[in-house]
Every structure is written in structure tokens, then in C-alpha cells.
Amino acid sequence: ELNRKQSAFAMAFNERLDDSLASEMRRREGGSRTSTLGGSSWQSLTLVDDREVEIQVSAERFALTLQHDCEWELRELDALVVGLFHNPHAERTAVEQRNPLRPEVIGKAMVAACDTICDRPSVRQAMADQMARSLASAMPAAYSAIAQEFKAAGIKPPEMVVRTVQGPGN
């Protein structure tokens, strides 16, 4: 199935990954986000199709497979991404400074690409599982290479600081 529809698979994966990265960057440029509960309105609520829930669950399973094999490389890359986007003059949350190449984003793109080229659920699931296992062995080297390129470009992770809080003991 994958061999016959390889170009459609690659195009769907690239398109979904590009859309995810573009939305991540737009979100960063748009400023701080409102709270998901406090900023929601009835107009923004939508129903979710069962297939969308299945894709989300498959993507999370895919991401867990990648995270398990790439844990240390992801930690290093996440620290460098925080150093890349760190703005000491702005209050940013950790969520806003997350790595745009994190496994969840790749997992969603991969599962959506599998969904695009195959109609049968069992084949889609088998394809996504096999892709996760294959990428899990390749992604540590890819994440390490990206981290090395960041370091070569002079990007450094933020230094550790001690935060003090005002509380009953102070």
C-alpha cells in the first residue's frame, strides 16, 4: 500500500507538518495565549468526529514511541529551543516556548498521512505502528544533528536560575 502511494503519502505528510509548523510559529508571533478554559466561548466549541479522535489517539501513541527512544536528545533540543526563543523581557510560559519539532507534531502528520492513503483501519494502524518503530530508531540521530547545528550557530540553553517566591515563610 505504501509503495503504491508513496508520493501521496509524502505529500500529505509534508503538507500536514508544514501546516503544523506554520501554526506553531503564528501562535508564537501572536503573543501570549489566553487560558484554554477562561478564553473559550460557546462560539469556539465544535463537535469532534470519531475519526479525529482516533487520529489523535494514534498520534499520541506514535509520539510516545518516539519519545521513549529519543528522550535525552529531545531534552537537549528542547533546552536549545527555549534558548532560541527566550526573550528575557517578556513573560512567556513553557508551553509557548516548546519545540515545534516535538514528537506529537510529527506523530499527527504521520498518522494523517497514513489516513490519507489508506481506507482500511487495520492497514492504517499497522502502517502507523511500523512507521513509529522505524522513526524511533532514526529520530535520535536527527534530533542530535539539529541540536548540534543549533550549537554551531551559537544558540545556548538558558542558564539555570534560582527563583524566589513570596510566601508565608518569607
N, C-alpha and C positions, 0 to 999 in steps of 0.2 A: 504494500500500500504506500509506504513512504517512498520507495524507489520510483513508483509510477507518478507520484505527485510531489516530487521533491521541490520543484520550482515554486509551486503554490504554497507549500509548507514554509519555505524560506521567505517568500514574500509576506505571508501572513505573520510570521514571527517578527521579521524586521519592522513591519508596519506597527504591530502592537507594541513592540519595545520602543520604537521611536515616539509613539504617542504617549507612552508612559513616562519616558524621559522628558518630553516636552511639557507634560502637565506638571511633573515634579519641578522643573525649572520655573514655569509660570507661577506655581504656588510659592516658590521662594522669592520671586521678584514682587509678588503681590503683597508682601508684608505678612504680618502675623495673622494666624488663623483664629477664628473665634472658637469657643468651646463647641464640641460636637453636640452636646445636649442643649446648651444655652443659646447657640446660634441657629438652631434648627427652627423652621417654621412649617406649618401644615402644607404650604405650597411646595416645599422642597422634598416632601416624603413621596416615595414611589413604591410600587409593588415590585418584587423581585421574582423573576421567573425561576422555576425549579432548576432549569439548566444552568442559570447563572450561579445558583448556589452550588451545584455540582462542580462547576468550573472553579469557583472559589475554594472549595474543599480540596480539589485535586491540586490546585496551585499551592495551597498551604502545605500539602503533603510533599509536593515537589520541592518546595523551599526548605522544609525540614531535612530532606535527604541531602540537599546541597550544604545546608548549614552544619550538619553533622560532620561532613568531610572537610569543610573549609573554615572551621571555627577560628583558628588562630590567624589565618590570612584575612578573614573578614574583620576581626578585631583591629588588626593593624590598618587595614584600609579604612575602616570607619573612623579611626582616630585621625587619619590623614585628611579625610573628607571634612571632619569637624574643623581641622586646621585650615583647610582650604576656604570654607565658607564662614569661618569665625569672624565676627565683627564685634570687637570689644565695646563699641558704643551703642549697640542695640541689644535689647532683651530678646533673646531667641530661646525657644525651648529645644530640647534634644530631638524632638520629632521633626522640627523644621530643618535640622542640620543632618538628617540621615543620608546615608549613602544611596544615590539614585540607582546604583547597580546592585542593590541588595537582592538576595535570592527570591524574595516574594515577587519582585518586579519581573525577574527572569522567568520565574515559575508561571506567572499569569500569562506572559507572552507565549511560553512554550505550550501550555495547556490550550490556549486559544488557537494556536497554530495546529495542534493535533485535532482540535474540534473542527477546524475549517476543512481539513482534508478527508475526514472520515465520518461516516454516518452511524456506524455501529458502535455502541457504547463499550463493548468488551474490547474491541480493537483500539479504540481511543485510549482506554485505560492502560492497556498493555503497552501501547506506544509511549504514553506519558511516563509510565514506570521505567521503561527501558531508557528513555532519554534522560531521566533523572539519574539513573545509575551511571550512564555514560558521562554525563556532565559532571557528576560528583567526583569522578577521577580526574577530569580535565580542569575544573574550575580553580583548584588551589594554585596551580601554576599561573593561570590567567590573573587571579586576584593578586598574587605575588608580583607579577610583572607590572600590573597597574600601580601597585604600591611603590615599586622601585622607580617607575617613571615619575611618580609624584615626588619622591625624594630627590631624584636627579634634577627636577625642576625647582627645587628649593622649598618645597612645601614641608612643613614640620607639624607634628601633632601639637595641640596646645599643652602648655606645661601644667602640671598639677598645682592646684592652689587650695589653700585651706579656707573654707567658708565658715564664717561665724554667724550665728543667729542670735537674735534677742529672744530670751525665754525666761522662764521663772528662775533659772539658776544664775542669770547674769545680773 
